[in-house]
Amino acid sequence: MPKGLRLLTIPMPGVQSVTVMLMVGAGSRYEEKEINGISHFLEHMAFKGTVKRPTALSISSIIDGIGGEFNAFTSKDHTGYYIKAAAKHLPLLLDVLSDMLLHSKFDPVEIEKERGVIIEEINMYEDTPIRKISDLYENLLYKDTKLGRDIAGRKEVIKRVKREDFLAYIDRFYRASNTIVAVAGGIGQQSKGENQKVTEREIKELVYEYLGSWNGREVEKVERIDDSQKKPGLLVKYKDTQQAHLCLGFRSYSLTDPRRFALSVLTSILGGGMSSRLFIEVRERRGLAYYVRSTNEQYEDVGNFVTQAGVDTVRIEDAIKVMLEEFVKIKEEKVTAEELAKAKEYVKGRFTLELEDSRNVAAFFASEELLEDGILTPEEIMKKIDAVTTDEVLTVAKDMVRQNTLNLAIIGPYKGEERFYKLLKLN
């Protein structure tokens, strides 16, 4: 096995398919400003041809020929490439994925064509406020830092990226020591007949065959973020829309903070479903929004809690006030035992549904191994959720819901900020 490369095998009884995922510990927060967007651009280029399979069609034809699906995704701190197909094709999946990562051609002609595709993708995000608002919120939180910049990058950077830039970036971050190979689905003990499964030992041999020559040199560490904040933050982006989109929230906890389990329960109570406090108050009782939901974004060093909503442009102030009122309520008194139990079941139920897909299972275990202190199994996570108490939820609410770490980002037909800044008070 190449130095530092980590292999995770996750058998899923009763599943006939398998997902092979290669997850690299590099994303937009590893980029300098002059190459912002290259992680995402590189993800696109991996599908455009290798020395062995010289065109995008030659790669896609192989996967289509076995009825498989393949794709990739880029985040701020990792990039994942995967193929999902019938388990009997596992050797081919490893062959194709390793070829894409290690031997991509980066043909200048293909780079030029894909450049236009990515610029149109950026334009699409700009024209889709429900998608763009979360980027704007993190722009507000983390400013002009690696973590604060958009994953898709800036158009002026995309227009000038060259083949040499891709090769230099790969040399910095695409190393065996910075990569997880996750295989999830119909694998396990070898059996006879048509449903023969590839064993863990055979998978290790395949990984060595296709990735054995990969350089295991250590890579650069992520740049840590200063998460301090002294007063509420506000960012308003003018756009002539029929519906305003907003993100309202607080700085919270990192990926490894032990309070993250209580925070997930708190998040469920506030905006985790159609019976959550914010959904009932903002949409059902007052008709101020079409959608309203709360989530957490967590990184190795920092994190943030956010409630996102699409609201009536005329009554946006009312929506903000109601949301702030609910934040204050959650920190002033304990939730009931019934509400706590429901929130726990909501968190566990959604988690269970996600893990029915081998792709999600591969991504879950790979990201746990890559970004956290160690892997917590789904069963261990469920136990930690079950162990959350009303006192812990209240403690987290009091710690997180603070005036100085309050932040609001808005996209809508508004040209002034003062009217919104006056609202940012936790009475």
C-alpha positions as CSV (number, residue, x, y, z in Angstrom):
1,M,0.0,0.0,0.0
2,P,1.4,3.5,-0.8
3,K,2.7,5.4,2.2
4,G,-0.2,7.1,4.0
5,L,-3.0,5.9,1.8
6,R,-6.0,4.7,3.8
7,L,-8.4,2.1,2.7
8,L,-11.9,1.7,4.2
9,T,-14.1,-1.3,3.4
10,I,-17.7,-1.1,4.6
11,P,-19.8,-4.2,3.9
12,M,-23.6,-3.6,3.5
13,P,-25.5,-6.8,3.8
14,G,-28.2,-7.4,1.2
15,V,-26.8,-4.7,-1.2
16,Q,-25.8,-5.9,-4.7
17,S,-24.1,-2.7,-5.8
18,V,-20.8,-1.1,-4.6
19,T,-19.5,2.4,-4.5
20,V,-15.8,3.1,-4.8
21,M,-14.9,6.6,-3.7
22,L,-11.5,8.4,-3.7
23,M,-11.6,11.3,-1.3
24,V,-8.8,13.8,-1.4
25,G,-8.1,16.3,1.5
26,A,-8.1,19.4,-0.7
27,G,-10.8,21.9,-1.6
28,S,-11.3,25.6,-2.0
29,R,-9.9,26.5,1.4
30,Y,-6.5,25.2,0.2
31,E,-6.4,27.7,-2.7
32,E,-4.6,31.0,-2.8
33,K,-6.7,33.9,-4.2
34,E,-5.0,33.8,-7.6
35,I,-6.1,30.2,-8.1
36,N,-9.5,30.3,-6.4
37,G,-11.7,27.8,-8.1
38,I,-9.0,25.4,-9.3
39,S,-10.1,22.5,-7.0
40,H,-13.6,22.6,-8.6
41,F,-12.1,23.0,-12.1
42,L,-9.8,20.1,-11.5
43,E,-12.7,17.9,-10.5
44,H,-14.3,18.6,-13.9
45,M,-11.1,17.9,-15.8
46,A,-10.7,14.5,-14.2
47,F,-13.5,13.2,-16.4
48,K,-12.1,14.7,-19.7
49,G,-9.7,12.0,-20.6
50,T,-6.6,10.1,-19.5
51,V,-3.6,8.6,-21.4
52,K,-5.3,5.2,-21.4
53,R,-8.8,6.6,-22.0
54,P,-8.1,9.7,-24.1
55,T,-11.6,11.3,-24.2
56,A,-14.5,12.0,-21.9
57,L,-16.6,9.6,-24.1
58,S,-14.2,6.8,-23.7
59,I,-14.6,7.1,-19.9
60,S,-18.3,7.6,-19.8
61,S,-18.9,4.7,-22.3
62,I,-17.2,2.3,-19.9
63,I,-19.4,3.3,-17.0
64,D,-22.6,3.4,-19.1
65,G,-21.7,0.0,-20.5
66,I,-22.1,-1.5,-17.0
67,G,-25.1,0.5,-16.0
68,G,-23.1,2.5,-13.4
69,E,-23.2,6.0,-12.3
70,F,-20.2,8.3,-11.6
71,N,-19.7,11.8,-10.5
72,A,-17.6,14.0,-8.2
73,F,-18.0,16.8,-5.7
74,T,-15.9,19.6,-4.4
75,S,-16.2,21.2,-0.9
76,K,-14.1,23.6,1.0
77,D,-11.9,21.0,2.6
78,H,-12.2,17.9,0.4
79,T,-12.9,16.6,-3.1
80,G,-14.6,13.2,-3.8
81,Y,-14.7,11.1,-6.9
82,Y,-16.9,8.0,-7.1
83,I,-18.4,5.3,-9.3
84,K,-21.3,3.1,-8.2
85,A,-22.2,-0.1,-10.1
86,A,-22.9,-3.8,-9.6
87,A,-20.4,-5.2,-7.1
88,K,-19.0,-7.7,-9.7
89,H,-17.5,-4.7,-11.5
90,L,-15.4,-3.4,-8.5
91,P,-12.0,-4.1,-10.2
92,L,-13.1,-1.9,-13.2
93,L,-14.3,0.9,-10.9
94,L,-10.9,1.0,-9.2
95,D,-9.1,0.9,-12.5
96,V,-11.1,3.8,-13.9
97,L,-11.0,6.0,-10.8
98,S,-7.3,5.6,-10.2
99,D,-6.6,6.3,-13.9
100,M,-8.6,9.5,-13.7
101,L,-6.8,10.8,-10.6
102,L,-3.2,9.7,-11.6
103,H,-3.2,10.0,-15.4
104,S,-5.5,12.8,-16.5
105,K,-4.3,14.5,-19.7
106,F,-5.4,18.0,-19.0
107,D,-5.6,18.6,-22.7
108,P,-5.5,22.4,-23.3
109,V,-8.3,22.1,-25.8
110,E,-10.5,20.4,-23.2
111,I,-9.5,23.0,-20.6
112,E,-10.6,25.7,-22.9
113,K,-14.0,24.1,-23.5
114,E,-14.6,23.3,-19.8
115,R,-13.6,26.9,-18.9
116,G,-16.9,28.0,-20.5
117,V,-18.9,25.4,-18.7
118,I,-17.7,26.5,-15.3
119,I,-18.3,30.1,-16.0
120,E,-21.8,29.3,-16.9
121,E,-22.1,27.2,-13.7
122,I,-21.0,30.3,-11.8
123,N,-23.6,32.4,-13.7
124,M,-26.2,29.8,-12.7
125,Y,-25.4,30.1,-9.1
126,E,-25.5,33.9,-9.3
127,D,-29.0,33.6,-10.8
128,T,-30.2,31.2,-8.2
129,P,-30.5,33.1,-4.8
130,I,-31.7,30.0,-2.9
131,R,-28.3,28.4,-3.8
132,K,-26.1,31.6,-3.7
133,I,-27.3,32.8,-0.3
134,S,-25.3,30.2,1.7
135,D,-22.1,31.2,-0.1
136,L,-22.8,34.9,0.7
137,Y,-23.3,33.9,4.4
138,E,-19.9,32.3,4.6
139,N,-18.4,35.3,2.7
140,L,-19.7,37.4,5.5
141,L,-18.4,35.1,8.3
142,Y,-14.9,34.4,6.9
143,K,-14.3,37.4,4.8
144,D,-11.6,37.3,2.1
145,T,-9.9,34.2,3.5
146,K,-9.4,30.8,1.9
147,L,-12.5,29.6,3.8
148,G,-14.6,32.6,2.9
149,R,-14.2,32.4,-0.8
150,D,-16.7,30.5,-3.1
151,I,-15.9,26.9,-4.1
152,A,-16.7,27.6,-7.7
153,G,-14.2,30.4,-7.8
154,R,-14.1,33.7,-9.5
155,K,-14.7,34.1,-13.3
156,E,-11.5,36.2,-13.8
157,V,-9.5,33.3,-12.3
158,I,-11.3,30.6,-14.3
159,K,-10.6,32.5,-17.5
160,R,-6.8,32.4,-17.0
161,V,-6.1,28.9,-15.4
162,K,-3.7,26.9,-17.5
163,R,-2.6,23.3,-17.7
164,E,0.5,24.1,-15.6
165,D,-1.7,25.4,-12.8
166,F,-3.5,22.0,-12.6
167,L,-0.3,20.1,-12.5
168,A,1.2,22.3,-9.8
169,Y,-1.9,21.9,-7.6
170,I,-2.0,18.2,-8.0
171,D,1.7,18.0,-7.0
172,R,0.9,19.9,-3.8
173,F,-2.2,18.1,-2.7
174,Y,-3.1,14.9,-4.7
175,R,-0.9,12.5,-2.7
176,A,-1.5,9.1,-1.3
177,S,-1.0,10.4,2.2
178,N,-3.9,12.9,1.7
179,T,-6.4,10.4,0.2
180,I,-9.0,7.9,1.4
181,V,-10.2,5.0,-0.7
182,A,-13.6,3.9,0.5
183,V,-15.4,0.9,-0.8
184,A,-19.0,0.4,0.4
185,G,-21.8,-2.0,-0.5
186,G,-21.8,-5.7,-1.6
187,I,-18.4,-6.8,-0.4
188,G,-17.4,-9.3,2.2
189,Q,-16.7,-13.0,2.5
190,Q,-16.3,-14.7,-0.8
191,S,-19.1,-17.0,-1.8
192,K,-19.7,-19.3,-4.7
193,G,-22.0,-18.7,-7.7
194,E,-23.3,-15.7,-9.4
195,N,-23.4,-13.5,-6.3
196,Q,-19.7,-13.9,-5.5
197,K,-18.4,-11.0,-3.4
198,V,-15.0,-9.5,-3.5
199,T,-13.2,-9.9,-0.2
200,E,-11.3,-7.2,1.8
201,R,-8.0,-8.9,1.0
202,E,-8.8,-8.8,-2.8
203,I,-9.7,-5.2,-2.5
204,K,-6.4,-4.4,-0.9
205,E,-4.6,-6.2,-3.7
206,L,-6.6,-4.2,-6.3
207,V,-5.8,-0.9,-4.5
208,Y,-2.1,-1.8,-4.5
209,E,-2.3,-2.8,-8.2
210,Y,-3.8,0.5,-9.3
211,L,-2.4,2.9,-6.7
212,G,0.7,1.2,-5.5
213,S,3.1,3.7,-7.3
214,W,1.4,6.8,-5.9
215,N,3.7,9.2,-4.1
216,G,3.0,9.3,-0.4
217,R,4.7,12.6,0.4
218,E,3.1,14.7,3.1
219,V,1.1,17.7,2.0
220,E,0.6,21.2,3.3
221,K,-1.7,21.8,6.3
222,V,-4.9,23.8,6.1
223,E,-4.7,27.5,7.1
224,R,-6.5,28.0,10.4
225,I,-9.2,30.6,10.7
226,D,-9.6,33.4,13.3
227,D,-13.2,32.9,14.4
228,S,-13.5,35.9,16.7
229,Q,-16.3,38.4,16.2
230,K,-17.1,41.5,18.3
231,K,-20.4,42.8,16.9
232,P,-23.2,41.5,14.6
233,G,-22.3,41.1,10.9
234,L,-24.5,42.0,7.9
235,L,-24.2,41.6,4.2
236,V,-27.0,42.6,1.7
237,K,-26.7,41.9,-2.0
238,Y,-29.1,43.7,-4.2
239,K,-31.0,41.6,-6.7
240,D,-34.4,42.3,-8.3
241,T,-36.2,39.3,-7.0
242,Q,-39.8,38.4,-6.2
243,Q,-38.7,36.6,-3.0
244,A,-35.9,37.5,-0.6
245,H,-33.5,34.9,0.6
246,L,-31.7,35.2,3.9
247,C,-29.3,33.4,6.2
248,L,-29.4,34.2,9.8
249,G,-27.2,32.5,12.4
250,F,-24.3,32.3,14.7
251,R,-20.7,31.0,14.9
252,S,-20.8,27.6,16.5
253,Y,-18.6,24.5,16.8
254,S,-16.0,22.6,14.8
255,L,-16.2,19.0,13.5
256,T,-14.6,17.5,16.5
257,D,-16.2,19.6,19.3
258,P,-18.0,17.3,21.7
259,R,-20.9,19.8,21.9
260,R,-21.8,19.1,18.2
261,F,-24.2,16.3,19.1
262,A,-26.3,18.6,21.4
263,L,-26.0,21.3,18.7
264,S,-27.5,18.9,16.1
265,V,-30.5,18.2,18.4
266,L,-30.9,22.0,19.0
267,T,-30.8,22.6,15.3
268,S,-33.5,20.0,14.8
269,I,-35.7,21.7,17.4
270,L,-35.3,25.1,15.7
271,G,-35.5,24.3,12.0
272,G,-35.2,20.5,11.4
273,G,-38.6,19.8,9.8
274,M,-42.2,20.9,9.2
275,S,-43.0,20.7,12.9
276,S,-39.9,22.6,14.0
277,R,-40.3,25.8,15.9
278,L,-39.2,28.1,13.1
279,F,-41.2,26.4,10.5
280,I,-44.4,26.6,12.6
281,E,-43.8,30.2,13.6
282,V,-42.5,31.7,10.4
283,R,-44.5,29.8,7.8
284,E,-47.5,28.1,9.3
285,R,-48.7,30.7,11.8
286,R,-47.6,33.9,10.0
287,G,-47.2,33.0,6.3
288,L,-43.9,34.9,6.1
289,A,-41.9,32.3,4.1
290,Y,-42.2,29.5,1.7
291,Y,-39.3,27.5,3.2
292,V,-37.3,27.9,6.4
293,R,-34.7,25.4,7.7
294,S,-31.7,25.3,10.0
295,T,-28.4,23.5,9.4
296,N,-24.8,23.4,10.7
297,E,-21.7,23.8,8.6
298,Q,-18.7,22.4,10.4
299,Y,-15.0,22.4,9.5
300,E,-11.8,21.2,11.3
301,D,-11.3,24.5,13.1
302,V,-14.6,26.4,13.0
303,G,-18.3,26.0,12.5
304,N,-21.5,27.9,12.0
305,F,-25.2,27.5,12.7
306,V,-27.6,29.0,10.1
307,T,-31.2,29.3,9.4
308,Q,-32.1,29.9,5.8
309,A,-35.4,31.2,4.5
310,G,-37.2,32.4,1.4
311,V,-39.4,35.2,2.6
312,D,-41.9,37.9,1.4
313,T,-39.8,40.9,0.2
314,V,-42.3,43.3,1.9
315,R,-42.4,41.5,5.2
316,I,-38.8,40.5,5.6
317,E,-38.3,42.5,8.7
318,D,-41.2,40.6,10.4
319,A,-39.6,37.3,9.4
320,I,-36.2,38.3,10.9
321,K,-37.8,39.5,14.1
322,V,-39.7,36.2,14.5
323,M,-36.6,34.2,13.9
324,L,-34.6,36.2,16.5
325,E,-37.4,35.8,19.0
326,E,-37.2,32.0,18.6
327,F,-33.4,32.1,19.1
328,V,-34.0,34.0,22.3
329,K,-36.7,31.6,23.5
330,I,-34.5,28.5,23.0
331,K,-31.8,30.0,25.3
332,E,-34.1,31.1,28.1
333,E,-35.7,27.8,29.1
334,K,-35.3,24.1,28.8
335,V,-37.0,22.3,26.0
336,T,-39.6,19.7,27.1
337,A,-38.8,16.0,27.3
338,E,-41.3,15.3,24.5
339,E,-39.7,17.9,22.2
340,L,-36.2,16.6,23.0
341,A,-37.2,13.0,22.2
342,K,-38.8,14.1,18.9
343,A,-35.7,16.0,17.9
344,K,-33.5,13.1,18.6
345,E,-35.6,10.8,16.5
346,Y,-35.6,13.3,13.7
347,V,-31.8,13.5,13.7
348,K,-31.4,9.7,13.9
349,G,-34.1,9.0,11.3
350,R,-32.6,11.4,8.7
351,F,-29.1,9.9,9.3
352,T,-30.5,6.4,8.8
353,L,-32.1,7.3,5.5
354,E,-28.9,8.7,4.2
355,L,-27.0,5.5,5.0
356,E,-29.3,3.4,2.9
357,D,-27.2,4.4,-0.2
358,S,-23.7,3.0,-0.6
359,R,-22.5,6.3,-2.0
360,N,-23.5,8.1,1.2
361,V,-22.0,5.4,3.3
362,A,-18.7,5.7,1.4
363,A,-18.7,9.5,1.8
364,F,-19.6,9.4,5.5
365,F,-16.8,7.0,6.5
366,A,-14.2,8.7,4.2
367,S,-14.9,12.2,5.5
368,E,-14.9,10.9,9.1
369,E,-11.4,9.4,8.5
370,L,-10.1,12.3,6.5
371,L,-11.3,15.2,8.6
372,E,-12.0,14.1,12.2
373,D,-9.9,12.6,15.0
374,G,-11.2,9.1,14.2
375,I,-14.2,7.3,12.9
376,L,-17.3,7.2,14.9
377,T,-19.6,4.5,13.6
378,P,-23.3,5.2,12.9
379,E,-24.1,3.2,16.0
380,E,-21.8,5.3,18.2
381,I,-23.2,8.5,16.8
382,M,-26.8,7.3,17.5
383,K,-25.8,6.6,21.1
384,K,-24.3,10.1,21.5
385,I,-27.5,11.6,20.1
386,D,-29.5,9.5,22.5
387,A,-27.3,10.7,25.4
388,V,-28.0,14.4,24.8
389,T,-29.9,16.0,27.7
390,T,-32.2,19.0,28.0
391,D,-29.5,20.7,30.1
392,E,-26.9,20.2,27.4
393,V,-29.3,21.7,24.7
394,L,-29.9,24.7,27.0
395,T,-26.1,25.1,27.6
396,V,-25.3,25.0,23.9
397,A,-28.1,27.5,23.2
398,K,-26.9,30.0,25.8
399,D,-23.3,29.6,24.5
400,M,-24.1,30.0,20.9
401,V,-27.0,32.5,20.7
402,R,-25.0,35.7,21.4
403,Q,-25.3,39.2,20.1
404,N,-21.7,39.6,19.1
405,T,-21.7,36.4,16.9
406,L,-25.0,37.1,15.2
407,N,-24.8,37.3,11.4
408,L,-27.3,38.1,8.6
409,A,-26.9,37.8,4.8
410,I,-29.6,38.8,2.4
411,I,-30.3,38.6,-1.3
412,G,-33.2,40.7,-2.5
413,P,-34.4,44.0,-3.8
414,Y,-32.8,46.2,-1.1
415,K,-30.2,48.9,-1.6
416,G,-29.6,49.9,2.0
417,E,-28.3,48.0,5.0
418,E,-29.2,50.3,7.9
419,R,-32.8,49.1,8.1
420,F,-31.6,45.5,8.6
421,Y,-28.7,46.3,11.0
422,K,-31.2,47.9,13.4
423,L,-33.0,44.5,13.7
424,L,-29.9,42.6,14.8
425,K,-30.7,42.7,18.5
426,L,-31.3,39.8,20.9
427,N,-33.8,41.4,23.3
